[in-house]
Amino acid sequence: MREKLLILLSLTIIAINRVSSAHDTSFKIESVEQIHIHELFTLMIKPTLFNFSNSLSNEQIRYRPSLLGRPSLPSWMNFQFSKERNLGYLYGSATEKYANREIKIEIIALNKLTYETQRVVIPFRISFKPAPMNRIEMKITNYNWEHMTDMGRVKNLKGIFMELWPESYRDLSIVFMESAVRLGARLPLKPSNREGVIVHLGSNAQLSSRLIELDQEIKPLSKLSTCTFKRTKVQQIFQSAGFMIDWCAFKIITQDETSTMSEESTVQHESSMLTSKTWNGIAKDELPARNYSEELAVSIAIPAVIFSFVVALLTIILCFHHEKLHDEESVRYFRDLFEICSRCAPAKKASSEQPKSKEPVQMVQYSGTNKTPPTTTLKSLHDPYSDNLSLDSDSPSTNIFQEGSPKLNAYYRPNPPAYTGKITFQGPSTSTVRFDKDI
């Protein structure tokens, strides 16, 4: 049993190793990419670089470039994938920090359908090149970034500036290129419109007269962020080559301006480094404490003082103003009103002091059908149980028939009403006896 388990475990390990070796292949490109600082380089990344077919759609492959052994790319290097062309682009312009150095970029490609991964390591050798003395910055509005990676368009753009700037034919190069949207521009309202590209060209040659005239012509437009209505003398040259230029973003930076900008950036970088080295954290005891009692007292005291001052001021003003004010008609009116009120007050007081003796009226009913008031006691309509009757009073409870128990019987019959009438007795004689009083 144990031998079978060991055999199954070994077969599983062998199968896993085969799958991993089939899906993870790593190879290194022998050819080294030669690049220069202060000059743009562009490397096209195709599926064939990872032994993938070109027929795969852009949604099936995902690229992840990074510095070998690091989680991300250098700060001056960027990666952008073009859905329109189904290609990836690795581009950037190296800084002086990386001069005369060699770096290795690792690119991992993942097939999302089969989860097959491929890894490629590309070495870059960076050589030194002096920074250009003069630069031209422009925005091309009718192209996207990937369109300007075509060598034909780059050659046409350089040809235009070699015509306007003949002195730069030896070392004219593209220093920087990036999408306008990635630098903060707005996306076009229509998706079919182009995003625009920011392009910087540089050279150590002196500026030509035509460029100086162009700089003087577009200098008033520097206050505007963008404009498509302006036309210049060289507008036809760019349009014939297929380039639409935003002249508000067109700038010519000379050597003096470049040195000033570089010195300012160097000073800011050094000051930030110095401050970062000498910065110390704040202890918890050094943190300021807020006294809420003082703030509450101040918030209450100040409005109270202002309120008391205003009240005192208004009181003084009204008092002094009242002493100076004397109106005979008002005095006479209030005097007459006081006399009228004093006359009416005693009469109301005397009428209110007289006692109001009102005896309660008792509802009674004559006994019998005789309308004339009888001489006997009247029958009261009061509730006999609501009055506090004594034991000696002639109440209906004394006439209740009680049998055997001292307790009151639940069923009783009250005394009948007094009878009034005439009674005649006829005997053997013819005499008649009458009783005129109540029985």
The 8 nearest C-alpha neighbors of each residue, nearest first, counted from 0:
[[1, 3, 2, 4, 5, 6, 7, 8],
 [0, 2, 4, 3, 5, 6, 7, 8],
 [1, 3, 5, 0, 4, 6, 7, 8],
 [4, 2, 6, 0, 1, 5, 7, 8],
 [3, 5, 1, 7, 6, 2, 8, 0],
 [6, 4, 8, 2, 3, 7, 9, 1],
 [5, 7, 3, 9, 4, 8, 10, 2],
 [8, 6, 10, 4, 5, 9, 11, 3],
 [9, 7, 5, 11, 6, 10, 4, 12],
 [8, 10, 12, 6, 11, 7, 5, 13],
 [11, 9, 13, 7, 8, 12, 14, 6],
 [10, 12, 14, 8, 9, 13, 7, 15],
 [11, 13, 15, 9, 14, 10, 16, 8],
 [12, 14, 10, 16, 11, 15, 17, 9],
 [15, 13, 17, 11, 16, 12, 10, 18],
 [16, 14, 12, 18, 17, 13, 19, 11],
 [15, 17, 19, 13, 14, 18, 20, 12],
 [16, 18, 20, 14, 15, 19, 21, 13],
 [19, 17, 21, 15, 20, 16, 22, 14],
 [18, 20, 16, 22, 21, 17, 23, 15],
 [19, 21, 17, 23, 18, 22, 16, 24],
 [22, 20, 18, 19, 23, 17, 24, 16],
 [21, 23, 115, 19, 20, 116, 18, 24],
 [24, 22, 20, 116, 19, 117, 21, 25],
 [25, 23, 117, 22, 118, 20, 26, 21],
 [26, 24, 118, 119, 117, 23, 27, 120],
 [25, 27, 119, 24, 28, 118, 120, 117],
 [26, 28, 120, 119, 29, 121, 25, 118],
 [29, 27, 30, 121, 120, 26, 119, 31],
 [28, 30, 27, 31, 121, 122, 120, 26],
 [31, 29, 28, 32, 122, 121, 27, 123],
 [30, 32, 122, 123, 33, 29, 124, 121],
 [31, 33, 123, 124, 122, 34, 30, 121],
 [34, 32, 124, 123, 125, 31, 35, 126],
 [33, 35, 125, 124, 126, 32, 40, 36],
 [36, 34, 126, 125, 38, 127, 128, 37],
 [35, 37, 93, 38, 94, 128, 127, 92],
 [38, 36, 174, 92, 130, 93, 94, 35],
 [39, 37, 174, 36, 92, 35, 173, 40],
 [38, 40, 92, 174, 91, 175, 173, 41],
 [39, 41, 90, 91, 92, 38, 34, 42],
 [42, 40, 90, 89, 43, 88, 39, 91],
 [43, 41, 89, 88, 90, 44, 40, 87],
 [42, 44, 88, 87, 45, 89, 41, 86],
 [45, 43, 87, 88, 86, 42, 48, 46],
 [46, 44, 47, 48, 86, 43, 87, 49],
 [45, 47, 51, 48, 49, 53, 52, 50],
 [48, 46, 50, 51, 49, 45, 52, 53],
 [47, 49, 46, 45, 50, 44, 51, 119],
 [50, 48, 47, 51, 46, 117, 108, 119],
 [51, 49, 47, 48, 46, 52, 117, 53],
 [52, 50, 46, 47, 49, 53, 48, 55],
 [51, 53, 54, 55, 47, 46, 50, 49],
 [52, 54, 55, 46, 51, 47, 45, 56],
 [53, 55, 52, 56, 51, 46, 57, 85],
 [56, 54, 53, 52, 59, 57, 60, 51],
 [57, 55, 58, 59, 54, 85, 60, 53],
 [56, 58, 85, 59, 60, 82, 55, 86],
 [57, 59, 56, 60, 61, 111, 55, 82],
 [58, 60, 111, 57, 110, 56, 112, 55],
 [61, 59, 110, 109, 58, 57, 111, 108],
 [60, 62, 109, 108, 110, 63, 59, 111],
 [63, 61, 108, 107, 64, 109, 60, 106],
 [62, 64, 107, 106, 108, 65, 61, 105],
 [65, 63, 106, 105, 107, 62, 104, 72],
 [66, 64, 71, 72, 105, 104, 70, 67],
 [65, 67, 104, 69, 72, 71, 105, 68],
 [68, 66, 105, 104, 69, 103, 65, 120],
 [67, 69, 66, 70, 65, 105, 71, 104],
 [70, 68, 66, 67, 71, 65, 72, 105],
 [69, 71, 65, 66, 68, 72, 67, 64],
 [72, 70, 65, 69, 66, 73, 64, 74],
 [71, 73, 65, 66, 76, 74, 64, 77],
 [74, 72, 76, 75, 71, 66, 77, 65],
 [73, 75, 76, 72, 77, 71, 93, 91],
 [74, 76, 73, 91, 93, 92, 77, 94],
 [77, 75, 91, 73, 74, 90, 72, 92],
 [78, 76, 90, 89, 91, 79, 75, 72],
 [77, 79, 89, 88, 90, 80, 76, 87],
 [78, 80, 88, 87, 81, 89, 77, 90],
 [81, 79, 87, 86, 88, 82, 78, 85],
 [80, 82, 83, 86, 84, 85, 87, 79],
 [83, 81, 85, 84, 57, 80, 86, 58],
 [82, 84, 81, 85, 86, 57, 145, 80],
 [83, 85, 86, 81, 82, 145, 87, 57],
 [86, 84, 82, 57, 81, 83, 56, 87],
 [87, 85, 84, 81, 45, 80, 44, 88],
 [86, 88, 80, 44, 79, 43, 81, 45],
 [89, 87, 43, 79, 78, 42, 44, 80],
 [88, 90, 78, 42, 41, 77, 43, 79],
 [91, 89, 41, 40, 77, 76, 42, 88],
 [92, 90, 76, 39, 75, 40, 77, 93],
 [91, 93, 39, 38, 37, 75, 36, 40],
 [94, 92, 36, 75, 37, 91, 97, 35],
 [93, 95, 96, 36, 97, 37, 92, 98],
 [96, 94, 98, 97, 36, 93, 127, 37],
 [95, 97, 94, 98, 93, 100, 99, 36],
 [96, 98, 95, 100, 94, 99, 93, 125],
 [99, 97, 95, 127, 126, 100, 125, 96],
 [100, 98, 126, 125, 127, 97, 101, 124],
 [99, 101, 98, 125, 97, 124, 102, 126],
 [100, 102, 124, 123, 125, 122, 103, 99],
 [103, 101, 123, 122, 124, 104, 100, 66],
 [104, 102, 122, 121, 67, 123, 66, 120],
 [103, 105, 66, 121, 67, 120, 65, 122],
 [104, 106, 120, 67, 65, 64, 119, 66],
 [105, 107, 64, 119, 63, 118, 120, 65],
 [106, 108, 118, 63, 117, 62, 64, 119],
 [107, 109, 62, 117, 116, 61, 118, 63],
 [110, 108, 116, 61, 60, 115, 111, 114],
 [109, 111, 60, 114, 115, 59, 112, 113],
 [110, 112, 59, 114, 113, 109, 60, 61],
 [113, 111, 110, 114, 59, 115, 60, 109],
 [112, 114, 115, 110, 111, 109, 116, 59],
 [115, 113, 110, 111, 112, 109, 116, 22],
 [114, 116, 22, 110, 113, 109, 117, 23],
 [117, 115, 109, 23, 108, 22, 114, 110],
 [116, 118, 108, 24, 107, 23, 49, 25],
 [119, 117, 107, 25, 106, 108, 24, 116],
 [118, 120, 106, 105, 26, 27, 25, 107],
 [119, 121, 105, 27, 104, 106, 28, 103],
 [120, 122, 104, 103, 28, 105, 119, 123],
 [123, 121, 103, 31, 102, 104, 32, 120],
 [124, 122, 32, 102, 101, 31, 33, 103],
 [123, 125, 101, 33, 100, 32, 34, 126],
 [124, 126, 34, 99, 35, 100, 98, 101],
 [127, 125, 99, 35, 98, 34, 124, 36],
 [128, 126, 98, 36, 35, 99, 129, 125],
 [127, 129, 36, 35, 130, 126, 37, 38],
 [130, 128, 131, 127, 37, 36, 132, 203],
 [129, 131, 37, 132, 128, 36, 203, 201],
 [132, 130, 202, 203, 201, 133, 129, 134],
 [131, 133, 254, 203, 202, 130, 253, 134],
 [134, 132, 253, 254, 202, 131, 201, 252],
 [133, 135, 201, 252, 200, 251, 253, 136],
 [134, 136, 251, 200, 199, 250, 252, 201],
 [137, 135, 199, 250, 249, 198, 251, 134],
 [138, 136, 249, 198, 248, 197, 250, 199],
 [137, 139, 197, 245, 196, 244, 248, 140],
 [138, 140, 244, 196, 195, 243, 141, 245],
 [139, 141, 195, 243, 142, 138, 244, 196],
 [140, 142, 193, 243, 139, 195, 242, 143],
 [143, 141, 195, 193, 140, 146, 139, 196],
 [144, 142, 195, 146, 194, 145, 193, 196],
 [143, 145, 178, 146, 147, 196, 177, 142],
 [144, 146, 148, 147, 143, 81, 149, 142],
 [147, 145, 143, 144, 148, 142, 149, 152],
 [146, 148, 149, 145, 144, 152, 153, 143],
 [149, 147, 145, 146, 150, 144, 153, 41],
 [150, 148, 147, 151, 152, 146, 153, 145],
 [149, 151, 153, 152, 154, 148, 147, 155],
 [150, 152, 154, 149, 153, 155, 148, 147],
 [153, 151, 155, 154, 150, 149, 147, 156],
 [152, 154, 150, 156, 151, 155, 157, 147],
 [153, 155, 151, 157, 152, 156, 150, 158],
 [156, 154, 158, 152, 157, 153, 151, 159],
 [157, 155, 153, 159, 158, 154, 152, 160],
 [156, 158, 154, 160, 159, 155, 161, 153],
 [157, 159, 155, 161, 156, 160, 154, 162],
 [160, 158, 162, 156, 157, 161, 155, 163],
 [161, 159, 163, 162, 157, 164, 158, 156],
 [160, 162, 165, 164, 158, 159, 163, 168],
 [161, 163, 160, 159, 164, 165, 158, 157],
 [164, 162, 160, 161, 165, 209, 159, 210],
 [163, 165, 161, 160, 207, 166, 162, 167],
 [166, 164, 161, 167, 162, 168, 163, 207],
 [165, 167, 164, 204, 168, 205, 207, 161],
 [168, 166, 204, 171, 165, 169, 164, 170],
 [167, 169, 161, 171, 166, 165, 170, 164],
 [170, 168, 167, 171, 166, 202, 204, 165],
 [171, 169, 202, 167, 168, 172, 203, 201],
 [170, 172, 202, 167, 168, 201, 169, 200],
 [173, 171, 200, 201, 174, 170, 38, 202],
 [172, 174, 200, 175, 39, 199, 38, 201],
 [173, 175, 38, 39, 200, 199, 37, 201],
 [176, 174, 199, 39, 173, 198, 92, 177],
 [175, 177, 198, 197, 199, 196, 174, 178],
 [178, 176, 197, 196, 179, 144, 175, 198],
 [177, 179, 196, 144, 181, 180, 197, 195],
 [178, 180, 196, 182, 195, 184, 181, 197],
 [181, 179, 184, 183, 182, 178, 185, 186],
 [180, 182, 178, 179, 183, 184, 177, 185],
 [181, 183, 179, 180, 184, 178, 177, 197],
 [184, 182, 180, 181, 179, 185, 178, 186],
 [185, 183, 180, 179, 182, 186, 181, 194],
 [186, 184, 180, 187, 183, 179, 194, 188],
 [185, 187, 194, 180, 188, 184, 190, 189],
 [188, 186, 189, 192, 185, 194, 190, 193],
 [189, 187, 190, 186, 192, 191, 185, 193],
 [188, 190, 191, 187, 192, 186, 193, 194],
 [191, 189, 192, 188, 187, 193, 186, 194],
 [190, 192, 189, 193, 187, 188, 194, 141],
 [193, 191, 190, 189, 187, 194, 188, 141],
 [194, 192, 142, 141, 195, 143, 191, 140],
 [193, 195, 143, 186, 187, 180, 179, 192],
 [194, 196, 140, 143, 179, 142, 139, 193],
 [195, 197, 178, 179, 139, 144, 138, 143],
 [196, 198, 138, 177, 176, 179, 137, 178],
 [197, 199, 176, 137, 175, 136, 138, 196],
 [200, 198, 136, 175, 174, 135, 173, 176],
 [201, 199, 173, 135, 174, 134, 172, 136],
 [202, 200, 134, 131, 133, 172, 171, 174],
 [201, 203, 131, 171, 204, 133, 170, 167],
 [202, 204, 132, 131, 133, 205, 201, 170],
 [205, 203, 167, 202, 166, 206, 133, 132],
 [204, 206, 207, 203, 166, 133, 167, 202],
 [207, 205, 210, 204, 208, 164, 211, 133],
 [206, 208, 210, 164, 209, 211, 205, 163],
 [209, 207, 211, 210, 212, 206, 164, 213],
 [208, 210, 212, 211, 207, 213, 163, 164],
 [211, 209, 213, 207, 212, 208, 214, 206],
 [210, 212, 214, 208, 213, 209, 215, 207],
 [213, 211, 209, 215, 214, 210, 208, 216],
 [214, 212, 210, 216, 211, 215, 209, 217],
 [213, 215, 211, 212, 216, 217, 218, 210],
 [216, 214, 212, 218, 213, 217, 211, 219],
 [215, 217, 213, 214, 218, 212, 219, 231],
 [216, 218, 214, 220, 219, 215, 213, 246],
 [217, 219, 215, 220, 221, 216, 214, 250],
 [220, 218, 221, 217, 222, 216, 215, 223],
 [221, 219, 247, 218, 222, 217, 223, 246],
 [220, 222, 223, 219, 218, 247, 217, 248],
 [223, 221, 220, 224, 219, 247, 218, 225],
 [224, 222, 221, 220, 225, 247, 226, 248],
 [223, 225, 247, 222, 248, 226, 221, 220],
 [226, 224, 247, 223, 248, 245, 227, 246],
 [227, 225, 247, 228, 245, 229, 246, 224],
 [226, 228, 229, 245, 225, 246, 244, 230],
 [227, 229, 226, 230, 245, 246, 225, 247],
 [230, 228, 227, 226, 231, 246, 245, 247],
 [231, 229, 234, 228, 232, 246, 227, 233],
 [232, 230, 234, 233, 229, 216, 213, 217],
 [231, 233, 234, 230, 235, 213, 236, 216],
 [234, 232, 236, 231, 235, 237, 213, 230],
 [235, 233, 231, 236, 237, 232, 230, 238],
 [234, 236, 238, 233, 237, 239, 232, 231],
 [235, 237, 239, 233, 234, 238, 240, 159],
 [238, 236, 242, 240, 239, 235, 234, 241],
 [239, 237, 241, 235, 242, 240, 236, 243],
 [238, 240, 236, 237, 241, 235, 242, 234],
 [241, 239, 237, 238, 242, 236, 155, 156],
 [242, 240, 238, 239, 237, 243, 141, 152],
 [241, 243, 237, 238, 240, 244, 139, 141],
 [244, 242, 139, 140, 141, 238, 241, 237],
 [245, 243, 139, 246, 138, 242, 140, 137],
 [244, 246, 247, 138, 248, 227, 226, 139],
 [247, 245, 249, 248, 244, 226, 229, 217],
 [246, 248, 220, 225, 245, 249, 226, 221],
 [249, 247, 246, 137, 245, 138, 250, 225],
 [248, 250, 137, 246, 247, 136, 245, 138],
 [251, 249, 136, 135, 248, 252, 137, 214],
 [250, 252, 135, 134, 136, 253, 214, 249],
 [253, 251, 134, 133, 256, 135, 250, 257],
 [252, 254, 133, 256, 255, 257, 251, 132],
 [253, 255, 132, 257, 133, 256, 258, 252],
 [256, 254, 258, 257, 253, 259, 252, 132],
 [255, 257, 259, 253, 254, 258, 252, 260],
 [256, 258, 254, 260, 255, 259, 261, 253],
 [259, 257, 261, 255, 260, 256, 262, 254],
 [260, 258, 256, 262, 257, 261, 255, 263],
 [259, 261, 263, 257, 258, 262, 256, 264],
 [260, 262, 258, 264, 263, 259, 265, 257],
 [263, 261, 265, 259, 264, 260, 258, 266],
 [262, 264, 266, 260, 265, 261, 267, 259],
 [263, 265, 261, 267, 262, 266, 268, 260],
 [266, 264, 262, 268, 263, 267, 261, 269],
 [267, 265, 269, 263, 268, 264, 270, 262],
 [266, 268, 264, 270, 265, 269, 271, 263],
 [267, 269, 265, 271, 266, 270, 264, 272],
 [270, 268, 272, 266, 271, 267, 265, 273],
 [271, 269, 273, 267, 272, 268, 266, 274],
 [270, 272, 274, 268, 269, 273, 275, 267],
 [273, 271, 269, 275, 270, 274, 268, 276],
 [274, 272, 270, 276, 275, 271, 269, 277],
 [273, 275, 271, 277, 276, 272, 278, 270],
 [274, 276, 272, 278, 273, 277, 271, 270],
 [277, 275, 273, 274, 278, 272, 279, 271],
 [278, 276, 274, 275, 273, 279, 272, 280],
 [279, 277, 275, 276, 274, 280, 273, 281],
 [280, 278, 277, 281, 276, 275, 282, 274],
 [279, 281, 282, 278, 283, 277, 285, 286],
 [282, 280, 283, 285, 279, 286, 284, 278],
 [283, 281, 285, 284, 280, 286, 279, 287],
 [282, 284, 285, 286, 281, 287, 280, 288],
 [283, 285, 282, 286, 287, 281, 288, 280],
 [286, 284, 282, 283, 287, 281, 288, 280],
 [285, 287, 283, 284, 288, 282, 281, 289],
 [288, 286, 285, 289, 284, 283, 290, 282],
 [289, 287, 286, 290, 285, 284, 291, 283],
 [288, 290, 291, 287, 294, 292, 293, 286],
 [291, 289, 292, 293, 288, 294, 295, 287],
 [290, 292, 294, 293, 295, 289, 296, 288],
 [293, 291, 295, 294, 290, 296, 297, 289],
 [294, 292, 296, 295, 291, 290, 297, 298],
 [293, 295, 291, 297, 292, 296, 298, 290],
 [294, 296, 298, 292, 293, 297, 291, 299],
 [297, 295, 293, 299, 294, 298, 300, 292],
 [296, 298, 300, 294, 299, 295, 301, 293],
 [297, 299, 295, 296, 300, 301, 294, 302],
 [300, 298, 296, 297, 301, 302, 295, 303],
 [301, 299, 303, 297, 302, 296, 298, 304],
 [300, 302, 304, 303, 299, 297, 298, 305],
 [303, 301, 305, 304, 300, 299, 306, 298],
 [304, 302, 306, 300, 301, 305, 307, 299],
 [305, 303, 307, 301, 306, 302, 308, 300],
 [304, 306, 302, 308, 303, 307, 309, 301],
 [305, 307, 303, 309, 304, 308, 302, 310],
 [308, 306, 310, 304, 309, 305, 311, 303],
 [309, 307, 305, 311, 306, 310, 312, 304],
 [308, 310, 312, 306, 307, 311, 313, 305],
 [311, 309, 307, 313, 312, 308, 314, 306],
 [312, 310, 314, 308, 309, 313, 307, 315],
 [313, 311, 309, 315, 310, 314, 308, 316],
 [312, 314, 316, 310, 315, 311, 317, 309],
 [315, 313, 311, 317, 316, 312, 318, 310],
 [316, 314, 318, 312, 317, 313, 319, 311],
 [315, 317, 313, 314, 319, 318, 320, 312],
 [316, 318, 320, 314, 315, 319, 321, 313],
 [319, 317, 321, 315, 320, 316, 314, 322],
 [320, 318, 322, 321, 316, 317, 315, 323],
 [319, 321, 317, 318, 323, 322, 316, 324],
 [322, 320, 324, 318, 323, 319, 317, 325],
 [323, 321, 319, 324, 320, 318, 325, 317],
 [322, 324, 320, 321, 325, 319, 318, 326],
 [323, 325, 321, 322, 320, 326, 319, 318],
 [326, 324, 323, 327, 322, 321, 330, 329],
 [325, 327, 329, 328, 330, 324, 331, 323],
 [328, 326, 330, 329, 331, 325, 332, 333],
 [327, 329, 331, 330, 326, 332, 333, 325],
 [328, 330, 332, 327, 326, 331, 333, 325],
 [329, 331, 327, 333, 328, 332, 334, 326],
 [332, 330, 334, 328, 329, 333, 327, 335],
 [333, 331, 329, 335, 334, 330, 328, 336],
 [332, 334, 336, 330, 335, 331, 337, 329],
 [335, 333, 331, 337, 336, 332, 330, 338],
 [336, 334, 338, 332, 337, 333, 331, 339],
 [335, 337, 333, 339, 334, 338, 332, 340],
 [336, 338, 334, 340, 335, 339, 333, 341],
 [339, 337, 341, 335, 340, 336, 342, 334],
 [340, 338, 336, 342, 341, 337, 335, 343],
 [339, 341, 337, 343, 338, 342, 344, 336],
 [340, 342, 338, 344, 339, 343, 337, 345],
 [343, 341, 339, 340, 344, 338, 345, 346],
 [342, 344, 340, 341, 346, 345, 339, 347],
 [343, 345, 341, 347, 342, 346, 340, 348],
 [346, 344, 348, 347, 343, 349, 342, 341],
 [347, 345, 349, 348, 344, 343, 350, 342],
 [348, 346, 350, 344, 345, 349, 351, 343],
 [347, 349, 345, 351, 346, 350, 344, 352],
 [350, 348, 352, 346, 351, 347, 345, 353],
 [351, 349, 347, 352, 348, 353, 346, 345],
 [350, 352, 348, 349, 353, 347, 354, 346],
 [351, 353, 349, 350, 354, 348, 347, 355],
 [354, 352, 350, 351, 355, 349, 348, 356],
 [355, 353, 356, 352, 351, 350, 357, 349],
 [354, 356, 357, 353, 352, 351, 358, 350],
 [357, 355, 354, 358, 353, 359, 352, 360],
 [356, 358, 355, 359, 360, 354, 361, 353],
 [359, 357, 360, 356, 361, 355, 354, 362],
 [358, 360, 361, 357, 356, 362, 355, 381],
 [361, 359, 358, 362, 357, 363, 381, 379],
 [360, 362, 363, 359, 379, 380, 381, 358],
 [361, 363, 380, 360, 379, 364, 381, 378],
 [364, 362, 379, 380, 378, 361, 377, 365],
 [365, 363, 378, 366, 377, 379, 362, 380],
 [366, 364, 377, 367, 372, 378, 363, 370],
 [365, 367, 416, 364, 417, 378, 368, 377],
 [368, 366, 369, 365, 418, 416, 417, 419],
 [367, 369, 370, 366, 365, 419, 371, 418],
 [370, 368, 371, 367, 366, 365, 372, 373],
 [369, 371, 368, 372, 365, 367, 373, 366],
 [372, 370, 369, 373, 365, 368, 374, 366],
 [371, 373, 370, 365, 374, 369, 375, 366],
 [374, 372, 375, 371, 365, 376, 366, 377],
 [373, 375, 372, 376, 377, 437, 436, 371],
 [376, 374, 373, 377, 437, 417, 372, 366],
 [375, 377, 378, 374, 373, 366, 365, 379],
 [378, 376, 365, 379, 375, 363, 364, 366],
 [377, 379, 364, 363, 380, 376, 366, 365],
 [380, 378, 363, 381, 377, 364, 362, 361],
 [379, 381, 363, 362, 382, 378, 364, 361],
 [382, 380, 379, 383, 385, 362, 361, 386],
 [381, 383, 384, 385, 380, 386, 379, 387],
 [384, 382, 385, 381, 386, 395, 394, 388],
 [385, 383, 382, 386, 387, 388, 381, 396],
 [384, 386, 382, 383, 387, 381, 388, 380],
 [387, 385, 384, 388, 383, 382, 381, 389],
 [386, 388, 389, 385, 384, 383, 390, 392],
 [389, 387, 386, 392, 390, 394, 383, 391],
 [390, 388, 392, 391, 387, 394, 393, 386],
 [389, 391, 392, 388, 397, 394, 393, 396],
 [392, 390, 389, 393, 394, 388, 397, 396],
 [393, 391, 389, 394, 390, 388, 397, 395],
 [392, 394, 391, 395, 397, 390, 396, 398],
 [395, 393, 396, 392, 397, 388, 398, 383],
 [394, 396, 398, 397, 413, 399, 393, 414],
 [395, 397, 399, 394, 398, 407, 393, 413],
 [398, 396, 395, 399, 394, 393, 390, 392],
 [397, 399, 395, 396, 400, 413, 414, 394],
 [400, 398, 396, 397, 411, 401, 395, 412],
 [399, 401, 398, 402, 411, 408, 412, 397],
 [402, 400, 399, 408, 403, 407, 404, 405],
 [401, 403, 404, 400, 405, 408, 406, 407],
 [402, 404, 401, 405, 406, 400, 408, 407],
 [405, 403, 406, 402, 401, 407, 408, 400],
 [404, 406, 407, 403, 401, 402, 408, 400],
 [407, 405, 404, 408, 401, 403, 402, 409],
 [406, 408, 409, 405, 401, 404, 399, 396],
 [409, 407, 410, 406, 411, 401, 400, 399],
 [408, 410, 407, 411, 406, 399, 412, 401],
 [411, 409, 408, 412, 407, 399, 400, 401],
 [412, 410, 399, 408, 409, 413, 400, 407],
 [411, 413, 414, 399, 410, 400, 415, 398],
 [414, 412, 415, 395, 411, 399, 398, 396],
 [413, 415, 416, 412, 398, 395, 399, 417],
 [416, 414, 413, 417, 418, 412, 366, 367],
 [417, 415, 366, 418, 414, 367, 378, 413],
 [416, 418, 366, 415, 419, 438, 437, 367],
 [419, 417, 438, 437, 416, 420, 367, 366],
 [418, 420, 437, 438, 417, 436, 367, 421],
 [421, 419, 422, 418, 435, 437, 436, 434],
 [420, 422, 434, 435, 433, 423, 419, 436],
 [421, 423, 433, 434, 420, 424, 432, 435],
 [424, 422, 432, 433, 431, 425, 421, 434],
 [425, 423, 431, 432, 426, 422, 433, 430],
 [426, 424, 431, 423, 429, 430, 427, 428],
 [425, 427, 428, 424, 429, 430, 431, 423],
 [428, 426, 429, 425, 430, 424, 431, 432],
 [427, 429, 426, 430, 425, 431, 424, 432],
 [428, 430, 431, 425, 427, 426, 424, 432],
 [429, 431, 428, 432, 425, 426, 424, 427],
 [432, 430, 424, 423, 425, 429, 433, 426],
 [433, 431, 423, 424, 430, 434, 422, 425],
 [432, 434, 423, 422, 421, 435, 431, 424],
 [435, 433, 436, 421, 422, 432, 437, 420],
 [434, 436, 421, 433, 437, 420, 419, 422],
 [437, 435, 434, 438, 419, 420, 421, 374],
 [436, 438, 419, 418, 435, 420, 417, 434],
 [437, 418, 436, 419, 417, 420, 434, 435]]
